[in-house]
Amino acid sequence: MTTMNEEVEKLRKEAEANMSEAERLVRLYEKYPDMKKYVGRWNKIAYYSRSINEIANEVELRHNCGCCNDSPLEAWPFLQTEDGCVYSDPPRILVGEKHWIAGDTPEDGWEEKLLKEKIPEKIVEIIRFRFEKDRIMRIEIAESS
């Protein structure tokens, strides 16, 4: 059973956390006035801005589905700022899919999709390296069988 004091304290902490988040978003919005909010699968929240596309310095790679053997692989390019991540616009770009043996395989034209959106070559190289590493792993698995 929760006491009233515990309930009030819990609500105060939630309010403080919400105010802190609001202040963080205001700071980001002042820097990136075209910023919008995107909610992806599993309630992934991404604040994104077109002005990030050419300066994105990191990428998150994630599968769209956790159970499917051929789940789409999404690239989420972003810039890490002092106030948190700001993603590119669009915030997610389909680049490949999960391979049933191991790793991921690229989708045809994935590099051009990123470059068309003005995503830096550095991000493309990170993804390219991931696909190559996964290809080598599949070969090693096949050869050891």
C-alpha positions in Angstrom: 0.0 0.0 0.0 1.3 3.5 -0.9 1.1 6.3 1.6 -0.1 9.7 0.5 3.3 11.1 1.1 4.9 8.5 -1.2 2.3 9.3 -3.9 2.8 13.0 -3.6 6.6 12.5 -3.8 6.2 10.3 -6.9 4.1 12.9 -8.7 6.6 15.7 -7.8 9.5 13.6 -9.3 7.5 13.0 -12.4 6.7 16.7 -12.8 10.3 17.6 -12.3 11.4 15.1 -15.0 8.7 16.4 -17.4 9.9 20.0 -16.8 13.5 19.0 -17.4 12.5 17.2 -20.7 10.5 20.2 -21.8 13.4 22.5 -21.2 15.7 20.2 -23.1 13.3 20.2 -26.1 13.0 24.0 -26.0 16.8 24.2 -26.3 16.9 21.8 -29.2 14.0 23.6 -30.9 15.8 26.9 -30.6 18.8 25.4 -32.5 16.7 23.4 -35.0 13.4 25.3 -35.6 12.3 22.8 -38.2 12.5 19.9 -35.6 9.6 17.5 -35.5 8.7 14.4 -33.5 8.5 10.9 -35.0 7.3 7.9 -33.1 8.6 4.6 -34.5 7.9 1.0 -33.8 8.0 0.1 -30.1 7.4 3.7 -29.3 10.9 4.8 -30.3 10.8 8.6 -30.1 13.0 10.5 -32.5 13.2 14.3 -32.7 14.4 15.1 -36.2 15.4 18.0 -38.4 16.4 18.3 -42.1 19.3 20.5 -41.0 20.9 17.5 -39.4 21.2 15.5 -42.6 24.6 16.9 -43.7 26.1 16.9 -40.3 24.9 13.6 -38.8 27.9 11.9 -37.2 26.4 8.7 -35.9 23.9 6.1 -36.9 21.7 3.7 -35.1 21.0 0.4 -36.9 17.9 -1.4 -35.8 15.6 -4.1 -37.1 12.0 -3.2 -37.5 10.8 -6.5 -36.1 12.3 -8.7 -33.4 10.8 -12.0 -34.4 11.0 -12.1 -38.3 14.0 -13.8 -39.9 13.9 -11.2 -42.7 13.2 -8.2 -40.6 13.9 -4.9 -42.4 17.1 -3.1 -41.2 16.6 0.6 -40.6 19.4 3.3 -40.4 18.7 6.2 -38.1 21.4 8.8 -38.7 21.7 11.4 -36.0 23.8 14.1 -34.4 24.7 13.7 -30.8 24.3 17.2 -29.2 24.8 18.4 -25.6 21.0 18.2 -25.3 20.6 14.7 -26.8 20.2 13.1 -30.2 18.6 14.9 -33.2 17.9 12.6 -36.1 18.0 13.3 -39.8 14.9 13.9 -41.9 13.6 11.3 -42.6 14.6 9.8 -39.2 14.8 6.2 -40.5 15.9 4.9 -43.9 15.5 1.2 -44.9 18.9 -0.1 -45.9 18.6 -3.9 -45.8 17.2 -6.9 -44.0 18.1 -9.5 -41.5 19.6 -12.6 -43.1 18.3 -16.0 -41.9 21.8 -17.4 -41.2 23.6 -14.4 -39.6 23.9 -10.7 -39.9 22.3 -8.4 -42.4 22.1 -8.1 -46.2 21.9 -4.7 -48.1 18.9 -3.6 -50.0 19.6 -2.6 -53.6 20.2 1.1 -53.9 20.6 1.7 -50.1 23.7 3.9 -50.5 22.0 6.1 -53.1 19.0 6.5 -50.7 21.2 7.9 -48.0 23.3 10.1 -50.3 20.1 11.5 -51.9 19.1 12.7 -48.4 22.6 14.2 -48.1 23.6 11.8 -45.3 27.4 12.0 -44.9 29.7 9.4 -46.5 31.0 8.6 -43.0 27.6 7.2 -42.1 27.4 5.3 -45.4 30.8 3.8 -44.6 29.7 2.7 -41.2 26.7 0.8 -42.7 28.9 -0.6 -45.5 31.3 -2.0 -43.0 28.5 -3.6 -41.1 27.2 -5.4 -44.2 30.7 -6.5 -45.1 31.4 -7.8 -41.6 28.1 -9.7 -41.7 28.8 -11.2 -45.1 32.2 -12.5 -43.9 30.5 -14.0 -40.8 28.0 -15.9 -43.1 30.8 -17.2 -45.2 32.7 -18.4 -42.1 29.5 -20.1 -40.8 28.9 -21.8 -44.1 32.5 -23.0 -44.4 32.5 -24.4 -40.8 29.3 -26.5 -41.5 
